[in-house]
Amino acid sequence: MDIVQLRSFVTVAREGNLTRAAEKLHLTQPAVSLQIKGLQESLNLQLFSRSASGMRLTNDGVKLLPYAERVLSTLTEFRQAADSLHSTISGELAIGTILDPEFTRLGVFLKRLVETYPQLSTRLQQGMSGSVLQQIRAGTLDIGFYIGDIPDDGKTPCHSTVLTHFTYRVVAPGGWHTRVLGQPWESLAQLPWIWTPPESAHHRLLGKIFAALGVTPNKVALVDQEPSMLDLVKSGVGLSLIRDSIAIREAHAHGLVIADAVSVETQLSLICQEKRKNDAMIAAAFQLVRQCWQLLI
């Protein structure tokens, strides 16, 4: 057993497909298959079974996967600790944050950052993703989190790494079942909407949808924080765009209604100025964020 075998095991388990796993690992498919075969022989266990959709973990594979992930995580921490002993990266890293720290994994990232680069300090600035982009371009922030595609508007180009894809759902007050269930965007536009400023991802995503349909939403309130938007929905004011996981939780807990005929797919990214992506401090931050999201590079 070696680290390459464990990394192949974990990657195939996550991807469920040898071809995608090989791409992530920058190896050929036969090489990944050989690593899996070698690991299974050394353990005398069958870790995967083949199916029409790809590779599925066996019961033994499911039980061993958390241990393999823990080994790789420990190895990463070991390397980070070694790097910190001779790191020359220092200064202040200005970070633009959005949404809640749990969703962006901000706490995990900051913990690794201070452990790996003890001479590096951080300055956090909470805001909306649009304002984060503006400040990244202006140079007042070094890196920041951003929702959606970066606009191709001819302004300062930005480098980005996609951290995760997620879904927004339209959430309505309790009792609005007949008003929102099965309804398309055109019908929902006529109902009261809790709107957001131009710097908000909600504004950009919904504005693009309604503009394409040639309809104008009925805006009855303007807020800039998700908790406030959710409170107004609970109070019966109108509709709002809410992250899928929160929408489901609030529907169960408070009887809010989720519009079942529409949704918005988007992504969370980490961004910086294109010309600064190779700056030591910024490159190090990107690498640590990828590790926190377990993205293979």
C-alpha positions as CSV (number, residue, x, y, z in Angstrom):
1,M,0.0,0.0,0.0
2,D,1.2,3.5,-0.8
3,I,-0.1,7.1,-1.0
4,V,-0.7,6.9,-4.7
5,Q,-2.9,3.9,-4.2
6,L,-4.9,5.6,-1.5
7,R,-5.3,8.8,-3.6
8,S,-6.5,6.7,-6.5
9,F,-9.0,4.9,-4.2
10,V,-10.4,8.2,-2.8
11,T,-10.6,9.9,-6.2
12,V,-12.4,6.9,-7.9
13,A,-14.8,6.8,-4.9
14,R,-15.6,10.5,-5.2
15,E,-16.0,10.5,-9.0
16,G,-17.6,7.0,-9.4
17,N,-15.9,6.8,-12.7
18,L,-12.4,5.7,-13.8
19,T,-12.1,8.1,-16.7
20,R,-13.0,11.2,-14.6
21,A,-10.7,10.0,-11.7
22,A,-7.8,9.6,-14.2
23,E,-8.3,13.1,-15.4
24,K,-8.4,14.5,-11.9
25,L,-5.2,12.5,-11.0
26,H,-3.5,13.4,-14.3
27,L,-2.9,9.7,-15.0
28,T,-4.1,7.3,-17.6
29,Q,-7.1,5.1,-16.9
30,P,-5.1,1.8,-17.0
31,A,-2.7,3.4,-14.5
32,V,-5.6,4.2,-12.1
33,S,-7.0,0.7,-12.6
34,L,-3.6,-0.8,-11.7
35,Q,-3.4,1.3,-8.5
36,I,-6.9,0.1,-7.4
37,K,-6.0,-3.5,-8.2
38,G,-2.8,-3.3,-6.3
39,L,-4.5,-1.8,-3.2
40,Q,-7.2,-4.4,-3.3
41,E,-4.6,-7.2,-3.5
42,S,-2.6,-5.8,-0.6
43,L,-5.7,-5.6,1.5
44,N,-7.3,-8.8,0.2
45,L,-10.6,-6.9,-0.1
46,Q,-12.9,-5.9,-3.0
47,L,-13.3,-2.2,-2.7
48,F,-15.3,-1.5,-5.9
49,S,-17.9,-3.2,-8.0
50,R,-18.6,-2.2,-11.7
51,S,-22.0,-1.0,-12.7
52,A,-23.6,0.5,-15.8
53,S,-23.0,4.0,-14.4
54,G,-19.3,3.4,-13.3
55,M,-17.5,2.3,-10.2
56,R,-19.5,1.7,-7.0
57,L,-18.0,1.2,-3.5
58,T,-18.6,-2.2,-1.9
59,N,-19.6,-2.3,1.7
60,D,-15.9,-2.8,2.6
61,G,-15.0,0.2,0.4
62,V,-17.5,2.4,2.1
63,K,-16.1,1.4,5.5
64,L,-12.5,2.1,4.5
65,L,-13.1,5.4,2.6
66,P,-13.1,7.7,5.7
67,Y,-9.8,6.2,6.9
68,A,-8.2,6.7,3.5
69,E,-9.4,10.3,3.4
70,R,-8.1,10.8,6.9
71,V,-4.6,9.5,5.9
72,L,-4.5,11.9,2.9
73,S,-5.6,14.8,5.0
74,T,-3.0,14.1,7.6
75,L,-0.3,13.9,4.9
76,T,-1.4,17.3,3.7
77,E,-1.2,18.7,7.2
78,F,2.3,17.2,7.6
79,R,3.4,18.9,4.4
80,Q,1.9,22.2,5.4
81,A,3.6,22.0,8.8
82,A,7.0,21.3,7.1
83,D,6.4,24.2,4.7
84,S,5.6,26.6,7.5
85,L,9.1,25.9,9.1
86,H,10.8,27.6,6.1
87,S,8.0,29.7,4.7
88,T,8.9,33.3,3.7
89,I,5.3,34.3,2.9
90,S,4.3,37.2,5.1
91,G,2.1,40.3,5.1
92,E,-1.6,40.9,5.2
93,L,-4.1,39.0,3.1
94,A,-7.3,40.9,2.5
95,I,-10.2,38.5,1.9
96,G,-13.7,39.4,0.7
97,T,-16.3,37.1,2.3
98,I,-19.9,36.5,1.5
99,L,-22.8,34.4,2.8
100,D,-22.2,32.4,6.0
101,P,-18.7,31.1,7.0
102,E,-20.0,27.5,7.1
103,F,-21.0,27.5,3.5
104,T,-17.7,29.0,2.2
105,R,-15.7,26.9,4.6
106,L,-14.0,30.1,5.8
107,G,-13.2,28.8,9.3
108,V,-11.4,25.7,8.0
109,F,-9.5,27.8,5.5
110,L,-8.3,30.4,8.0
111,K,-7.2,27.7,10.5
112,R,-5.0,26.1,7.8
113,L,-3.8,29.5,6.7
114,V,-2.5,30.6,10.1
115,E,-1.0,27.1,10.8
116,T,0.8,26.9,7.4
117,Y,1.9,30.5,7.2
118,P,2.3,31.9,10.7
119,Q,3.8,35.1,9.4
120,L,0.7,35.9,7.4
121,S,-2.1,37.9,8.9
122,T,-5.6,38.4,7.4
123,R,-8.2,41.1,7.1
124,L,-11.8,40.0,6.4
125,Q,-14.4,42.2,4.8
126,Q,-18.0,40.8,4.6
127,G,-20.2,41.9,1.7
128,M,-22.1,40.9,-1.4
129,S,-20.3,39.1,-4.2
130,G,-20.7,42.0,-6.6
131,S,-18.9,44.4,-4.2
132,V,-16.2,41.8,-3.6
133,L,-15.5,41.7,-7.4
134,Q,-15.4,45.5,-7.5
135,Q,-12.8,45.6,-4.7
136,I,-10.7,42.8,-6.1
137,R,-10.5,44.7,-9.4
138,A,-9.7,47.9,-7.5
139,G,-7.0,46.2,-5.5
140,T,-8.4,46.8,-2.1
141,L,-9.0,43.1,-1.6
142,D,-6.5,40.3,-2.6
143,I,-8.9,37.4,-2.9
144,G,-12.6,36.9,-2.4
145,F,-15.6,34.6,-2.8
146,Y,-17.9,35.2,-5.7
147,I,-21.2,33.7,-6.9
148,G,-22.0,33.1,-10.6
149,D,-20.0,33.8,-13.7
150,I,-17.6,36.8,-13.7
151,P,-19.0,39.3,-16.2
152,D,-17.1,39.8,-19.4
153,D,-17.4,43.6,-19.3
154,G,-13.9,44.6,-20.4
155,K,-12.9,45.6,-16.9
156,T,-9.9,44.2,-15.0
157,P,-9.7,40.5,-15.8
158,C,-10.0,38.1,-12.9
159,H,-8.7,34.6,-12.2
160,S,-11.1,32.1,-10.6
161,T,-11.4,28.6,-9.2
162,V,-14.8,27.0,-8.9
163,L,-15.3,25.6,-5.5
164,T,-18.8,24.1,-5.8
165,H,-22.0,24.2,-7.8
166,F,-25.3,24.7,-6.0
167,T,-28.9,25.6,-6.6
168,Y,-31.1,28.5,-5.6
169,R,-34.8,27.9,-5.1
170,V,-37.7,30.4,-5.0
171,V,-39.3,30.3,-1.5
172,A,-42.8,31.7,-0.7
173,P,-44.6,32.3,2.6
174,G,-46.6,29.4,4.2
175,G,-50.0,28.9,2.6
176,W,-49.0,30.1,-0.8
177,H,-49.1,26.7,-2.4
178,T,-51.7,27.5,-5.0
179,R,-49.9,30.7,-5.9
180,V,-46.5,29.2,-6.6
181,L,-46.7,25.4,-7.2
182,G,-46.3,24.5,-10.9
183,Q,-45.9,28.2,-11.8
184,P,-43.3,29.4,-14.4
185,W,-41.1,32.5,-14.0
186,E,-43.6,34.6,-15.9
187,S,-46.4,33.9,-13.4
188,L,-44.1,34.2,-10.4
189,A,-42.9,37.7,-11.6
190,Q,-46.4,39.0,-10.9
191,L,-46.3,38.1,-7.2
192,P,-44.6,40.3,-4.5
193,W,-40.8,39.9,-4.5
194,I,-38.2,40.7,-1.9
195,W,-35.5,42.2,-4.1
196,T,-31.7,42.8,-3.6
197,P,-29.2,45.5,-4.6
198,P,-27.3,45.3,-7.9
199,E,-24.2,44.0,-6.1
200,S,-26.1,40.9,-5.0
201,A,-25.9,37.5,-6.7
202,H,-29.7,37.3,-6.4
203,H,-30.1,40.5,-8.3
204,R,-27.8,39.4,-11.1
205,L,-29.3,35.9,-11.4
206,L,-33.0,36.9,-11.3
207,G,-32.4,40.0,-13.4
208,K,-31.0,37.9,-16.2
209,I,-33.9,35.4,-16.1
210,F,-36.6,38.1,-16.1
211,A,-34.9,40.2,-18.7
212,A,-34.7,37.2,-21.0
213,L,-38.4,36.6,-20.6
214,G,-39.3,40.3,-21.1
215,V,-41.1,40.6,-17.7
216,T,-40.6,42.9,-14.8
217,P,-40.9,41.4,-11.3
218,N,-43.2,43.0,-8.7
219,K,-40.6,44.3,-6.1
220,V,-42.1,45.2,-2.7
221,A,-39.0,45.3,-0.5
222,L,-35.2,45.7,-0.9
223,V,-32.8,44.0,1.5
224,D,-29.1,42.9,1.3
225,Q,-28.8,40.1,3.8
226,E,-30.1,36.5,3.4
227,P,-31.3,36.2,7.0
228,S,-33.4,39.4,6.5
229,M,-34.8,38.1,3.3
230,L,-35.8,34.8,5.0
231,D,-37.5,36.7,7.8
232,L,-39.6,38.7,5.4
233,V,-40.6,35.5,3.6
234,K,-41.7,34.0,7.0
235,S,-43.6,37.2,7.7
236,G,-45.6,36.8,4.5
237,V,-44.2,39.7,2.6
238,G,-43.3,37.9,-0.6
239,L,-40.9,35.6,-2.6
240,S,-37.2,35.3,-2.3
241,L,-34.3,33.4,-3.8
242,I,-32.8,31.1,-1.2
243,R,-30.1,28.4,-1.3
244,D,-31.5,25.0,-1.8
245,S,-30.3,23.5,1.5
246,I,-31.7,26.5,3.5
247,A,-35.0,26.4,1.5
248,I,-35.6,22.7,2.3
249,R,-34.7,23.2,6.0
250,E,-37.0,26.2,6.4
251,A,-39.8,24.5,4.4
252,H,-39.7,21.6,7.0
253,A,-39.3,23.9,10.0
254,H,-41.6,26.8,9.2
255,G,-43.9,25.6,6.5
256,L,-42.5,27.8,3.8
257,V,-43.4,26.8,0.2
258,I,-40.8,26.0,-2.4
259,A,-41.8,26.8,-6.0
260,D,-41.4,23.4,-7.7
261,A,-41.3,24.4,-11.3
262,V,-38.3,26.8,-11.3
263,S,-34.7,26.9,-9.9
264,V,-31.4,28.6,-10.6
265,E,-28.1,26.8,-11.0
266,T,-24.9,28.7,-10.1
267,Q,-21.5,28.3,-8.6
268,L,-19.3,29.5,-5.8
269,S,-15.7,30.6,-6.8
270,L,-12.6,32.1,-5.3
271,I,-11.3,35.0,-7.3
272,C,-8.4,37.3,-7.6
273,Q,-6.9,39.7,-10.2
274,E,-5.6,37.7,-13.2
275,K,-2.2,39.5,-13.1
276,R,-1.8,38.6,-9.4
277,K,-2.7,34.9,-9.4
278,N,1.0,33.9,-9.2
279,D,1.8,36.3,-6.3
280,A,3.2,34.0,-3.5
281,M,0.6,35.1,-0.9
282,I,-2.4,34.7,-3.3
283,A,-1.2,31.5,-4.9
284,A,-0.7,30.0,-1.4
285,A,-4.2,31.0,-0.4
286,F,-5.7,29.5,-3.5
287,Q,-3.9,26.2,-2.9
288,L,-5.2,26.0,0.7
289,V,-8.8,26.8,-0.3
290,R,-8.6,24.0,-2.9
291,Q,-7.4,21.7,-0.1
292,C,-10.3,22.7,2.1
293,W,-12.7,21.9,-0.7
294,Q,-10.6,18.7,-1.5
295,L,-10.1,19.8,-5.1
296,L,-7.4,18.0,-6.9
297,I,-5.0,20.1,-9.0
